[in-house]
Amino acid sequence: MRDEIYMQQAISQARNAWAVEEVPVGALVVKDGQVIATGFNQPIGNYDPTAHAEIIALRAASAILGNYRLLGCELYVTLEPCAMCASAMMHARLARVIYGASDPKTGACGSVLNLFEQKKLNHHTELSAGVLADECATLLKQFFAERRQAQQK
């Protein structure tokens, strides 16, 4: 139940991305039961290929805590993280990553590869998949359907 409540907040962040015509992915960082940072996709508007929802939330959480190591923190994200984001999460030493929809094209948590299963890496983050997956996937499908429809006009 707790994971679903936080994922709903991540979905709200994804809607913020959609509102500015970015792919609707949202994320948030939770520590000790409190949301300490949020983020949504902004690579197009910021001209920044690293401005994924997860990276924005990680940067904000690090600034708030005054440390790049986010020990004891959890990150919720509506879409399975890519390799860049998964690597950043491991470097941040997150305790747990929770995502909604799988990403069969770039997912680095099991869909294409699973960086979190690499035994040779020095930090291992717990992974939970599929939280409100249908709702997260539907948001993405609706966004891309709307874009295709607009292009046809």
Order of alpha helices (4+ residues) and beta strands (2+ residues): alpha-beta-beta-alpha-alpha-beta-alpha-beta-beta-alpha
